[in-house]
Amino acid sequence: MIHPIAASMRPNAEQLPAITARGRDVVVTAGAGTGKTRTLVARYLSLLAEGLPVRSVVAVTFTRKAAHEMRNRVREVVRSYLEDSSLDDAERARWGALYGQLDAARIGTIHTLCAEMLRAHPVEAGRCEASVRIDPGFDVLDEAQAALLQEQAVDTALGWAAGQDDVAPVFALVRERALRDALLTMVESRLAVDDCRPTWAAPRWADWQACLAPALCAFLDDPAVDEAFEALDALRGDGTLQRAADADDPLAGPLRVLLDTWDAIQEARAAGEWERVCACLPLLGANMPLSKGRQANWAPARPKDTLRVLRGVYDATLKSLLEKCAADLSLDRCLFEAMPGLARLHARTVAAYDALKAQHRALDFDDLERCALALLRDDAGVRARWQAEVAALLVDEFQDTNARQRDLLRLLNQPEGKLFVVGDAKQSIYAFRGADVTVFRQERAEVERRGGRVLSLDVSYRAHQALVDSLNALLHPVLGVDADPQRPWAEPFAPLSGWRQKAAIGGEGPWIELHLTVGSKAEGALDRAADVAAARIRELVEGCDADATGVAGDRPLSYGDVAILCRASTSFGAYEDALDRAGIPYVTVAGRGFHERPEVRDVLNLLQALADPDDDLALAGALRSPVMGVSDAAIYRLREAQLRGEAPTLWEALTAAESVLADGGLPNEAPRAVAARERLARLRGLVGRTPVADVIKALYDETDYPAALAAVGQARGSRNLAKLLADAHASGLVGVGTFLEYVERLRDVGAREGEARALAEGAVQIMSIHAAKGLEFPVVVVGDCTRDNRSLDGVIIDPDLGPLLPIQDEKRHPLVVRVATARLEDQEAAESARLFYVAATRAQELLILSGCAGITKGGKLSRIGAWLKPIIDAGATTLGEVVWDYDPEGARVHREELRIGGSPAVCCLYEPEWCPAVPGNGAQDPVAARRFERAEETSPSVLTRRMDGRNDGPDPHGSAHGLPHPAMLEPVIAQVATADERMRERERHPPRRVWRVVPTEREREAPPWVVGNIVHAALAQWRFDDPDFDAWAEVQARRYGLTDRWRIDHTRRRARLLLERLRGHWLYAEMEAARPRWHEIPYSVAWEDGIDVGVIDVLYRTAQGWTIVDVKTDALRSHAAMDTWISRRDYAAQMARYGRAVEAMLGETPRTLLCFLDVAQRVYLHPGSAVPLSGGS
């Protein structure tokens, strides 16, 4: 019998066994929407009803949000039960007491449980995990805080490596940026590194070769391969091969090489010499010609048929591995030799990270898991106490756990029979956070082996039956149905059935719609697809679709019933812009949306201006924001004053705003600029003295920004500002600069920050698929559904070989890296399929797939992405066979009725000039033809005036409303920027440094780019007569990462030599005498064909006019070599761009000179234009 409180939740017959099973462990596989939360809560309450104390029932959830929701769900059920008038006094008193204890219930994440254990036993934990010091009052780092400390740890480790000879092989393999990223990944995943085979830090070459064996044996041990070579060898034995050779058959030679190579492979394999095997394999692929040979020379044998079989197996198993690899294993050996140095570097990084955590009295999530597991495993007394205290373990979302968490739960589950886990391997999508889908599958098998209950929930309460049938047909080929023991990370599909028979929005379907545009994202195809999705959403909500009558009974469908789910936040922008263009309200729940919202960006920009008074760009952004309300015209005049040399910075120009704006014809703008200056000065006085949250609060108090947003109907913006303040409080940071770094890391580490949620419904929600986990929506749009799986290019943590660096040589990779990458790519593909499952099964009524594809010359779809391709390949739909009458300049919509499995679906293909219909009459909206034009943002000064009700009257230099001239308000068209090498070097982040700090004998010279940068810096500072040049040059060399004395001395000598050589040339005298003369001049000029940005080395004026000099430090042996170098580096085009830019800025055509400082050890000038040189060469 089930207790009445559990019965009040009305569990179905499928859920009852999971609620009532006792005395043995239980594993429940719960498909999407099958009521697992209801089952979990009902079991929790039934355990309390049986008399278990609240603190003895431990419920573990995946997120704090899920724990909060479960606790509230338990409270709600108990509260409703207590309202039952039929309860007797004893029952009411008992559940009333339990209700009061729920605040202390152990309902939380696995990390909450681990933290409770460690705080209760800090001394014992310290003994069990000696590498970590447990402070009872420790804080727990969030992802962004941990990432900041990890970056500092990597910097510390790289600095330490400067004097370590055995680390030098690591720096010889990868660039500094790639090594930094690899070390960050390794310290983030340090427990995975710890779980690698212990020998990875000091490997044996034989073990490395052996790790290649499974991948190679997929071909070598294939039965079809054995049969093929037996058949070919028979041709050699019976004389057929010789007969064909005597007839000069072109197949005979390759076939003989093929057989000899196969013999060599078998001999090498028998000797365990896998390096020889690898060297032979490319010869196999090169000697399987299918177009050579005459059948008459081989009859009755048919060697081409045999070769065709061989080629098929070879291409399927080895081709992709070998075509990008060094088959001689030379790169593998380089990587192998670097492993001990990499291990030391990693150990140093981890030690630095541990020290930083100790300084902050903090642990991260990995520490919590590792230390709690060690505590239970190694301390019998603590283990016995917790085993006695925990009477029941309920674990939600078990598919998102890892092996450490499983082992910890197993230690608590003694004696056995207390464990209840629920999950769905098809919804395991958190591998990037360490989740391991194989853990769920292993535990399910282990519980079944021990005699526990293994149950499944297959009835979905979310979607109606017709949609469930459609989803079954859609997802079946994506996930597959057969379990593969060789791929334990791939969970096969299991069909669901629907509890609800009828759709709530009416109509007969189809319930899956596919809306596609043609082209690439760079061509705007995703933007067009987003416009299509916005039009379809508006059509559903505003009633153009007669079928879409409502949800939840009579309530009409609203925008709040729609969610757009994307696999990556980089896709959000297209849909945000489309909804903006369509005038549809939306909120970005996850992704970059929050920190990129205009009101949040305004405050962050202002904080940057407060933190760095010399940051002109940040200050300009702060001034033109609604917070300050200075007009664009006024900022332009301030900037003009700065450029005229009247003020070194924009802030200094602002301090003289009254006179600057009066002289510039904008006296009416002065009061606003002065008010902004005084406001900034007051706020700047708080920076560094008070926490950043207090600075933000003072800003809000000074400006009433949140209230002003609310007053003009922007409640969403007001909520976001409140959330930013709450986040600043939660960070606990004092420094404004540190907080800005923290925000930047939030963007980088993937801690997807959502906007403040609206209290009222009515907005389309845009979120990542990960953020949508556990949610449901009447209408789901899967955005950018044709996106392909991401490529893997970083460090790979292989369980056998350890961390494998992403090295390459002329686009060849180590074979071990390719083998490990292939395995990881297969795991990623399996998770990608599960991600699609999660996205599609969020829908209650209608699923819309939105994306962009390609189209072949024959009119068939191509480039349809990793999610749709398996459906077509499996023959589950006729979509791949449809021939579309597509016009690349047309405006039509092509609609194709089709079936996915046995269920109806529809695909619409939109031509580029298609426009959405006007709601109500079905006519095309001419305004929509301009859907790719970005709507102009409201001028900050206009918004400010609207907020405070002021209007300063006409402006003689603007419009009647005091705005800048209309030309200043024209939209800026996004253009491709052409940047020269000097500008790219300036904008490189982090700056380039030399990390090969332990050079070999032949590397005692400094890298040429270091010498070049120092020469350019000396030229910019005109250090020709500097007595301290050597000391200055040494500082510069060390700044670029040089520490070896030989290389530093070489850098100083080489830079001085080049500068002295220039000083002896006539060009030096001309530049010395010129006035004005400017150095290192950055410019940015917009042309019709794009934006040109660059840095001019020297620009000076003589009586003959302006001259541009671009200095080159390349060492060239002859004039011919110089001419070749100019052509190869396209220096002539670069100088033409410089001349064009200067002419546009100064109104004169300049002379352009390329000045080479080392052509056959002499200075040589090359004209960059037709203007003749003066002086000599």
N, C-alpha and C positions, 0 to 999 in steps of 0.2 A: 504493500500500500504506500502511495506517495503522500507526504504530508500536505495538508490543505494549502499552506503558503506556497509550496512549489506547484501544486495543482492550479493555483490561481493564475499562473502564467500560461496555462493551457498548452502544455507541451503535446506534440503529436506522438503517434505510436513509434516513430523512428527515433525520437529524442528520448523517450522514457528509459530505455535500457542504459543510456549514457548517464542519466540522472540518478538511477537507482543502483547501479552496479557497485558492489562492496567486496572488500576482502581480496581484491587483486587489482593490479594496475590496468588502466584503461587508456587506449589511444583511439581518438575519434578523428576521422578524416571528414571535414565539413566543407562541402563545396560552397561556392559564392552564393550568399543570400539564403542559406539553409537554416539560419537561426542558431548559430553556434554561441552567440552572446547570451541568448535566452537560455540555452542548455547549460552554459557555464554558471550563470546566476542561479538557475533553479537547483543545480547540484550544490552550489555554495550554501544556499538557504536550507536545503534538505539536510546538509551536514550539521548546520547550527540547530535545526529542529531535532536532530538525534542527540543533542546534548554536548556537542564539541564546543569548547570555549572559543570565543572569537579570535583570540590571539594564536590558537593552535591551527587554524585553517589559513594557509598561506596561498594567496592567489597572485600569480605572476603574469603581468601583461608586457607587451612589447614597448609601449610608450607611456609617458606620464599622463598624456591626454586620455589614452584608453583606460588607465587605472582610475582616473578621475570619473570617467563615464561609468565604469563598472561599479564604483562605490556609490555613485548617485543612483544607478539602476537598482542596486540592492536596497538603498534607503527608500526609494519610491515604492518598491514592492512591499517592504515592511510597513511603510506608512499606510498604504492602501489596505493592507491586511488588518492593521489596528483600527481602521475605520469600520470594520465589519461589526455590526451590532450584535451578532450572534455569538461572539467570542465570550468565553467565561472569564471570570476575573483573574484566575491563575494564568491562563494563556495570555491575556492582555498584559498582565504585569511582567510576565517572562519576556515577551517580545518587546515590550516597552523598554525593559532593561537592556536587551540586546541592541535595540535601536540606539540607545545612548552610548554604547560601546563601539559603534561602527567607526567613529573617528580614529580609534586606535587599531582598527583592523589592519592586518598585514595584506593590504591590496596595493600593489605597486610594481615597479619594474624589477628586473633581476638585479639591476645596479642598486636600487633602493635596498633590496634585501642584503646584498653584499656589504653596502655601507653600514647597515645596522650591525652586522656581524663584526666588522672591523672596529667600529666604535665601541662595541661591547668588550672586545678582546684585543686592545692595541698591543699590549706587551707580547701576548702569545703570537699574534700575527707577525710582529717584528722578528720573533725567533724563527718562525716558519719561512719567512721570505726576507732573507737578510739584506737583499739589495734595496729594500724599500723601508724607510723609517715611517712608522705610523704614528701620526699625531692624533690623539682622540678628537681634537677639534678641527680635523682637516676639512678643507673645502673640496668640492668636486668641480673640475674644469669642464666647461662646455667645449664644443668642437672648435669654435673660433679661438678661445683662450688657449687651448692645447696647441692649435696650429701656430699661434704667435710664438709660444715657447719653443716649439719644434724648429721653427725657422732660426731662432736665436741659437739653438743647439747646433744646427747645421753650420752656421757661421763660425761658431767656436771650433767645431771639429775641423773645418777646412783651414782655419788659421793654424791650428795645431799641426796639421799635416805638412806644413811648410818645411819642417826639418826632419821628416821621416823618410828615409831612403826606401824602405820597403813598401811605401804607399805610392811611390812614383809610377809603377805600372798602371795604376788606376787612372791617373791623370793623363797618361799617354793614350788611353783608349777612348775617352769621351770628352766632349766639351764641358766647360764649367757649368753651363745652365742645365745640361742633361744630367750631370753628376749631382748637382744640387737637388734637382727634382727626384732623382733616384734615392738619395739619402733621406729626403722628406718622406717619400713613400715607405721606405724601410723603417723609419722611426715611427711613422703612423701605424705601420703593420708589424711592429717589432715582435708581437707574440706569434705571428705567423712565421717570422724569420726564426724565432726560437724553436718553433715546431719542426723546422727543416731538419734533415738528417744532420747529426752533429758534425760529421766530417766535412761539411761544405766549406768551412773556414780553412781547412788544410786538406784539400782533396787529393785523390790519386788519379792519375791520368787514365788508368785502366777502368776505374769506376765511371769516369766521364764517357768514355767510349761505350761502355756497356749500357749506359742510359739511352743511347741512340738505338739500341737493338730493337725494342718493341716497335718503334716507328718504321724501321727498315724491314723488319720481319713481316710487316703487313703485306709487303710485296714478296719478299723472299720465300715465305712459307705458304703463300696462297696456293691451294691445290691446282688451280688453273695454270699458274706459272710453272709448277713442276711438270704438269702434263705437256705444256707447250715446249719446254726445253727438252723433254724426253723425245717428243716428236721431231724436233729440229736436229737433235743429236743423232737420231736414227738416219736422217738424210746424210749426215757426215759419215756414219758407219757403213751404209749400204752403197756408197759411191755416187748417190744422186747429187750431192753438193759438188763433187769433183767434175761430174759430167756437165753440170751447169756452168762451172768455171771454165771448162774447156771450150764451151760455146760462147765465152765472153759475156755471160749473162750479168747485168749490172747489180743483181741482187746477191750474187755469190760472195763478193768481197765483204759487204756489210754483215752477211749471215755468218761468215767465218769469224769476223771480229767479235760478233755477238756471242758466239759459242765459246771462243777463247776467253772472253771477258767473264762469262758465266763460270767457267772452270776456275778462273783466278779468284772470283768471289767466293766460291765454295771452299777453295783452299785457304783463303784468308780467314773466312768465318770459322773454319775448323780449328785454326790456330788462335782464335780469339782476337784477331787483329782487325778491329772494326775500322781503324783508320784506312787500311788498304781497301776494305769493302767500300767505304765511302768514296774513295778516289776512283773506283771502277764504275760506280753506278751511273755517272753521266754518259759513259761510253755505251751502256745499254740503251739509254734513251736516244742516243745519236745514231744507233745502228738498227733501227726498226723501221726501215722505209716501207711504205705501203703502196708506193707508185712505181717502184722499180721492178724489173724482171719480166720475162715472158713465160707464160704458163707452159708453153710447149717444151721449154728446156727443163721443166721440173716434173712433168706428168709421169705417173698419175698423182704424185704428191701435190699438195696445195699449201706451200709455205706462207703465202700471204694471209690466208685465213688464220693460220697459227700466229703470225705476227700481229694480226689485228686483235686477237685476244690478249696477247702480251701488252700491246700498246694501251689497251683499255685499262688493264690492271695497273700498269705503270703510271698512267696519267691520273688515275683515281687515288693512288697511294703515295707516289713519290714526286711527281712533277712539280707540284706547288712548293714542296720542301726544297728541292734541289735547284730550282731555277733562280732563287735569290740567295744562294749560299755559296760559300767557299768549300767545295767538295773535298779539298785536301785537308780540311780541318785546321788550316793555319790560323784563322780567326778564333776558332774554338780554343786553340792552344794559348793564344794571347789572353783570352778571357780567363782560362783556367789558371794561368800564371798570376793574374791579378787578384784572384779570390782571397788569398791571405791578407793583402793590403786592404781590400774592400772590407774584410771582416774587422780589421783593426779600426778602420775609419768608422764603421757602423758602431762598434763598441764605444768609441770615443763620443759619437753623437748621442748614444743612449745615456752614457754617463753624464754628459752635459745637460741633457734633458732632465734626468733624475735630479741633478743638482738644482736646476731652476725650479722644479716642482717643490723641492724641499724648502727653497727660499720663500716660496709662496704658500707653504704649508698646505699643499694641495695634491690630490691624486686625480688621474684621469680614469676613464671607464675601463681601460685595459688593466690598470692597477687594481681596481676594485675586483674584477673577475679573478685575476691571477692570485692576489693575496687571499681572497676569501676561499678559493679552491685549495691553496696551500694550507690555510688554517684548518679546514675540515679534514684534509687528507693527512696532515702530519701531527695534529694534536688530538689524541684520543679523547681527552677530557672534554674539549670543546665540541668535538664531533658527537659524543654521547649526549651532551646537554641539548644540542640542537635537534638531534634525532628524537629525543624524548619530548621536546617541546612542540615539534611539528607533527600533528596528527593527520593532516591531509595536505597534499600539494596539488593545486590546480594551475595549469600552465596554458595560457592562451597564445595563439600565433606561434606554435612550437616550430613551424617551418622556418622561422626567422632567428633561430638560436644557432649557437656554434658548439663545437665539441667541449670547450671548457664549461660552458653553461650546462650542458647535458651532464658532464661528470659531476658538477657541483650538485645538481638536482638528484643524481643517483646516490650521492653520499647522504643526502637528507632523507632519501627514500629507503630507510632501514628501520625496522624490517620492511620488506617489500609489501606492496598492496596499498600504499598511500598515494600513488602517483596517478594523476588524471591529466592527460594532455590533449589538446584539441588544436588542429591546424589543417592546412591544405598545401601540400607540396607544390601544387599548380600556382599558388599565390606567393611563392618565395621569391622576392624581388629585391632583397637587401644584401646582396653579396658585397657591395661596395662598403658596407658597414660590418663585414665579417660574417654575415649569416651563411650557413652551409646547408643547402637543401638536403644533402645526403644524410645529415644527422637525423632528420625527421624519418626518413625512410629506414635508416638503421634501427632507430628506437622502435619503430612500428614492428619491424621484423623481430627484434629482441623481445619485446613484450609478448608477442604472439608465441615465440619459442618457449617463454617461461610460463605459459598458460594463462596470460592475461586476456582481456577482452579487446578486440580490434573491431571497431564499429565505423559506420559511415553514414553521413547525412547527405541525401541526394535530392531532397525536395526543396526547391527554391521558392521562398516567399517574396522574392523581389520582383522578378519579371513574370509577365503573363505567359501562358503556355506557347503561344505562337512565337513570341520573341525567344523563349527558351529553346524551341526547336530550331529557330534560325541560328542562335548562338552555338548550339551543338554542331550544326552543319558547318559553321564558319570556323570554329576553333579546333574541330577534330583533326583536319590535316595540318594545322599549324603546330600542335603539340604532338601529334602521332598517338597511336593507341597501344603499341607494343613496347613493353619494357625491354631495355637493352642492358644486360649486365656489364657491358663494357662502357656504358655511359650512365653511371649511377646518378649523375646530376640532372638527368632528363626525366621528368615525371610525366608519364603518359596521360592522355586526356581521359576523363570519365564523364559520361553524359549526365545531365541533370533533368529533372522533370519539374513542371510548374504546378504550384498549388492553385494559383489564380488562373482561371480559364479565359477571362475576357480582358481586353485592353481597356484602360481607363480613359484613353483619349479618343476612343471610337474609331470607326473605319475598319477596313479589312487588310490593311498593310499595303505594301511590304513594310516590315519592321526594321530592316537594315537598308540604309541608303548610302551609296558611294558617290561622292561629288568630287570630280577631278578637273584640274586644269593641266595644260600641257606646257612643258618647258622646265628650266632650271630655276632654282631660287634666285640666282644672280640675275636672271632675266625677269624676275618679278612674278614667277608662277605661283609661289606660295602666297604672296600678297593677294593675287587674284583668287586663289582658293579660299583664303580667309574672307574675302569679300563675298564669295558665294555662300560660305557658312553663315556669315552675318545676315545675308538676305534670307536664307532658309530659316534661321531662327526668328527673324522678324515676321516672316510669313506664318510660321507656326503660332507665334504668340498673338499677333495682331489680327488673326482670323482669315488671312487669305486662303489658307488650307481649310476647307470645310470639314475635313475629317478631324482636325485637332480641336475638339470641343471642350476638353477640360480634363482635370485630374482630380483625384480624391473626391469623387462624387460630382457635385455641380460646380466646384471651384474651377474657374478658367485657368488655362495654362498661363504662367507668368514667366518673366525673364529669370526669376529666381529658381525656376524648375530646370534650368539648363546649365550644364557644365561643359566646358571645353577642356579636355585633358590632353596634355602633350608629354611625350617621353623626355623631352629636354626643355629647359627654360629658355634656350635660345630661340625656340619657336614661338614664344609668347608674344613677342613684339608684333608679328604680323597680325595676330588675332586681336590684340589690343587696339592696333591702329584701325583695323577693319570695323570693330565695334564702335570706335570713336566716329569714324566716317558715317556709319549708319545711324548714329545717335542712340545707340543701345547702351543702357547702363551696365557696367561690369565692375567686378572687383577681382584683382589678382591675389589669389589666396596663397600661392607659393611661387618661388622663383625670384627674379631680380626686381619684381614689381614694386615692392615696398621701398627699397632704397633708391629706386629710379622715379618714384612719384615726384611731381614738381615741387610740392610743398616740403617733402623730406629732403630733396636735393637742395632746395633753397637754404634750409637750416644747416645741412652738412657743409655747403659752400661757405656759409657765413662763419662756421666754426673754423674752417681752413683759413679764412682771411684773418680771424682772430689769432690763430696759432702762428701764422707766418705773415707779418705785416708787409713783407716784400713780395708776396705772391699777388702780382697784379691781376692775373686772370681770376683768381678766387674773389678778390675784392670787387672786380667789375661785376662778376656774377651776383655777389651779395648786394651791391648797390642797385642793380636793375631788378632784383627780386621784389615781390610785394612787401617783404619785411621792411625794406628801406624806401622803395618807390621812386628812386631817382630815374629820370627818363633816359632813353638811349641817346638823345641829342646832348644832354648834359654830360653823360659819361664820355661821349665822343669828344667834347670840348676839353674835358679834363685830360683825356689821353693825348690830345693834340698838344696841350701845354707840356706834358711830360716829354713827348717826342721832340719838341723844340728845345729841350734842355732846361726848361724853367724849373723842373722838379725831377729828382732821380727816380722816384717811384710814383705810382698812382696815388698812394696814400699821401705823399707830400703834396701832390697836386690838389688833393681833396682838402688839405689844411688851408689852401689858399682859394677855396672854391668861390668865395664872393667876388674876388677880382677876376679870376679866370672866366667865370660865367658871365660877368658883366662885360668883359672885353670880348667875349664870344657871342654877344648878342642874346644871352639867355638869362637876364636878371631875375626873371620870375622863378627860375629853377634853383636859385641860390638858397632860399630858405630850406627847401627839402634836402639839398646836399649838406647844408650845415647841420640840420637835425640828424641826418644819417651819420655824419662825422662824430658828433657828440655822443650819439647812441653807441657807436662802435668803440669810442674811447672809454666810455663807462664799462662796457662789457669786457673790453681788453684788460681792465684793471682786475677782473675776477679770474682771468686765466692763470693757471698755475697755483692759485691760492685756494680755490674751492673745487669740489668735484665737478666733473663735466656736466652732471645732471643739474647742478645748481646754476651753471652758466646757461644751460638751455632754458631752465625755468625763468631766470632773469630776462632772457631774451623774450620769452612769451609774455612776461609781465610788462616789459618795456613797450612791446608792439601790439599786444592783444591779437596776435596773429591767429591763434586757434579760434577765438571768438569771432574775429573778422571773417574767417572762412565760413564759419557756421552761419553768420549773418547774411552772406551772399548765396546761401544755399549749398555750400560745399561741406556738408557734414562729414563726408568721407575723408576730406583732407584734414578736418579738425580731429577726427579719430586717429588718423595716422600720426599727427603731431603728438597726440597724447601717448600713442604707443612708442614713439621715438623717445620721449621723456622717460617712460617706464623702462625701456631697454637700457637707457643710460644709467638709471638707478640700479638696475639689476647687474650691470657690468661691474659696478663698484670702482670704476676707473676715475682717476683724478685728472690726469693730463688730457688736454683737448687733442693733442697730436696722437697720443696713445689710443684714445677712443676712435679717432679716424682710421688708424691702422687696424683696430679691432673690427670696424665696419668693413674695411677693405677685405680683411680675411674672411668675414662672413660671406662676402660675395664669392671669394675664391674657393673656399673649402667645401662649397656645396651645402652649407647649412642654410637651406632655402628659406628665406625669411618672407613670410606672408604679410599682406596688408592687415590693418586692424579690421576685424569682421564687423559688418554692419549689424545693428540690432534689428533693423527691419529687413524684410525680404525684398525681392524685386530687382536683383542684379544678376546677370550672368556671371558665373564663377569660372575663372581661368586658373588652372592649377596643374601641377605635375601629376603623373599617374601615381607616383609614390605618395603624394599628399592625399590622393583620393582613396587610398586603401581604407576599407572599412566604411566608406560612404556610399550613398546611392542617390540617383537623380532620375526624374522622369525622362529627360532627354539628355543623352550624352553625345557630344561631338568629340571624336578622337582626332585631334589636330595633327597635321603633318604626318599622316599615317603611312606615307610612302617613304619615310626616312629610313635609310639603311642603318645596319648595326655599325657601331663605332669601330674604328681601327685601333689596334693596340700598338703603342709605340714607346711605352715607358719601361721601367724595370719590371721584370717578371719574377715573382717569388715562387720558385719551383720546389716542391716538397723534398725532392731528392738532391738537387744540385745547389739549392739555395738561391739567393738573389742573382739574377742574370741581367747584366747591364745592357742597354740598347745600343751596342756598338755596331758599326758598319764600316765597310771599306769599298768605295766605288759601288754603293748600293748592294753589296753582298753582306750577308749576315752570318754569324756563327750558326752551324747546323743545330746545335743544342737549343739555341734561342728560337729558331724556326719550329723545332719540334715542340718546345714548351708553349710557344705562341699558338700553334695549331690546336693544342689541347685546351688552352685558355679561351681561344676564340670559339671553340665548340661549346664550352661552358657558358660563355657570354651569349651565344646564339640561343641556347636553351633558356637562359634567363630572359632574353628579349621576347621569346615566345610566351613566357609566363606573364611578362609585362602586358602584352597584348590581351591575354586572358583577363587580367585584372581590370584593364581599361574597359573592355567590352562588357564585362559582367557588372559594371556599375549601373547599367541602364535598366530602368524599370519599364519603360514604354517603347522607346525608339532609340536606335543606335544610328548615328550618322558618322561616316568615315570621310574625312576631308584631307586632300593632299594634292600633290602635283606629280605628274608622271611624264614619260617620254612617249613618242609615237613613231613607229617605223615608217619607211617609205610606202610600205604596203598598207598602212592605216591601222596597224595593231598596236596595242599598248606595250610599252617597254619601261624599264626602270621603275617598277612598281613597288620596290622595297621588300624587305625581309618578311613582312607580315602577310602581304597579299600573294607573294610569289608561290609559297607552298600550296595555297588554295588552288591556284591555276595549275601548277605542276601536277598536283594529285588528281586533276580532272574533276574536282568538286564543283566547278562552275564553268560555264561557257565564256566567261569574260575574256579569256585569252584568245578566243577564236573570233571575237567580234571585229569586223572591219569598219572603222569609223570614217565617215565622209567628212573629214576635218579640214577646215579652211583656216590656215594660219593667220589670215587677216579678217576672218569673219566675226560675226556677233551672235551666232546661233547657239542653242543648247541641244545637244544630242542626248536623247533618253533611250536607254536600252533596258527592257524588262528581261531579267534573267533569273536563274535559280542557283542557290548555293545548297548543294545536296538536294533535298526534297523541298526546300523552303524558298519562297519567292524573295527576290531582292531587286533593287533598281540601281543602275549606274547612270549618272549624268556627266557628260563631258562638255566643258564650256570653252567656246572659242574666245580669243583674246579681247575682242571688242564687246563682249556680252555686258549688258547692264541690268541691274536688278529692277524688278517691277515696283511701281508705286503702290503702297498698300491701298486696297479698296477698289482699284479699277483695273489692275493687271497691266497697265501701260508701262512702257519703259520710262525710267526716270532719267532725263537728259543730264541732270546734275551728277548722276552716278557715273557718267562717262569720264568724269574727272576724279574717279575714286583713288587714283594714285597720287593726286596732289595732296600733300599734307595740309591739314587745316591749320590756319595761322593761330598761334597761341595768343591769348589776350595780352596786350602790352602790360608789363608790370605796373607802369604808371597809371594806366587806365584802371586796372584792378584796384590799385590803392585808392584812386579817387572814388571808385564805386563803393569801396569799403567805408571811407570816412565822409562821403557825401560832398567832398570838396571839388571845385573846378577852378583852376587858376586863371581862366579866361584865355583870350586869344594869345598866340605866340607869333610874333612877327617873323620868326624864322621857321615856323612849322605850319600846322593847319590851324583852323579856327578853334580847335580844342586843345591847343598847346602841345600837339604831338610833333615828333620829328617830321622832316620832309618825307613824302610818300616813298621816294626812292630808297630811303633808309629802311623802310618796312617791307621791301620786296622780299619774298621768300628766298631763302638760300637753297639752291638746288644741290642735293648730294652729288658730289663729283669725286672721281678717282684722283687721288693726290699722287703726283710724281715727286719722289724725294730723292735727293742725291745721297752719295755715300756718307758725306760729312753729317747731314741731317739725321740719317739713320743711326749713325754712331752716337750722336747727341741724345737721341731718344731711346737708345737701348736701355732696357731695364731688366735686371740690374746692369750697371756699367760693366763693359767687358774687362776681365781681369785675367792674368796669367796664373794658372794653377799647376802648371808643370814646373813645380818649384825645385825639383831635384833633377837637373838636366844631366843627360849623358855627356860624354866628352865632346861629341859632335854637335851638341846643342848649347855650347857655351855662349853663342851669340844671342842677343835679345831678339824677340819676334819683330819683324819689320814694322808691324802696325804700332808697337809701343814707341819705337823711335819716331815714326811719323807723327804720332799724337804729341810727343814731347816737342818736336820741331815746330809744329803748328802752334802749340801753346807759347813757346818762346817767341815766335814771330808775332803773335798777337800781343804779347807783353813787351815787345821790342827789347829783348834781353841780349843785345849784341855787345854791350859794354858792361855787363853785369859781373862784378868780381866774385859774386857768390853763385855763379852759374852752376858749378859742379854740385854744390850742396842742394841747390834747387832741383837740379835734374835728378839727383838721387832720390829726393822726396817723391818726385813724380813717378820714377820707376817703381818705387815701393808701393805707391798708390795703385799701380796697375798689377800688383801681385808679385813682383820680382823680389827675391830674397837672396839669391845666389850672388856672391860678390863678383864673380867673373862676368855675369850677365849685366849686373848694374854698371860695372865699369865700362863694359862695351857700349852700353846704352849712352852713358855720358859722353864717351869719346866720339861715338858715331854722330850724336846730335850736334856736338860742338863742331865737328868737321864739316857737316853739311851747312851749318849756319855761317861758319867762317868762309866757306866756299862762296856762299851767296854774297857775303860782305865784300868780297873782292870783285864782284861783277858790277857793271854799270847800272844794273837795275836797282841795286841797293841804294846808290846815291840818288837816283831819281825818286825812289819812294821816301827816302830820308828827308828830302827837300820839299816833298809835296804837302800841301795843305788845302783842304782837309785830307786826312788819311784815316781810314777806318778798317778795323780787323774783325774777322769772325762775325760777319753780318748775316743773321738769319732773315729770310724773307719768305713770304707766301703770297703768290699772285694767282688770281683766278682767271682762267682763259675759257673760251667756249668749249675747248676739248678737255678741260679738267683743271685741277689745281696744281701748281708747281711750287714746291717747297724746297729750300736748300739753304746752304751756308756758304757765303762768299769769303774766301780767305782774306783778300786785300782789295779795297776799293779806294782809289785816290784820284786827285785832280791836279793836272798841270796846265800850263798855258795852252797845250794842244787839246785838252779835254779830259774826259774820265777814262780811267784804265782799271780793268779787272785783272787781278793776278791770282791764278790758282796754282798752289805750290804742290809739287809731287816729289816724294822722297824715294820712289822706286829705284832700285839699283838695276841699270840697263847697260849692256855691254857696248852698244853701238847705236848710231842714228837709225839704222834699219830696225833694230830691236825696239827702239822708241816708237817708230811709226807703227810697227805691229801692235805694240802695247796700247797705243792711242786708239787704234781700230778695235782691238779686242775689248777694251774697257769703255768704248763709246765716249771718249773724252770730248770729241768734237761736238757731239750733240749736247753734252753737258755744258760746254762753254757757250753754245748758242742759246741755251735756256738762260744762263746767267746774263748774257747780253740783252736778251729780250726782257728779262725782269727789270734790269737796271734802266733800260730805255723807257719802260712803262712807268717806273717810279720817278725818274729824273728828267725825262723828256729829251734825252740826248743819246745818240748811239755811242757806246763806249768801245774802246779798244780792248780786246781780250787776249791774254797771254797765258799759255801753259808754261810754268817754270819748273823744269826738271833739274834737280840738284845733283843727280848722279848718273849722267849719261857718259859712259867711258871716263868716269871720275871728273867730269866737268859739268858746269852749269850750261844748260841749253834751253833757249826759249823757242816755243812753237806757237805761231800765231793762231789764235782761235777764231780770227775773222780776217776779212780782206784788208783791214786797215794796216798799212805798212809799219814796220818797226822803225824806231829811231835809235840811234846809237850803234848797235851792232848785235851780233848774235852771241 
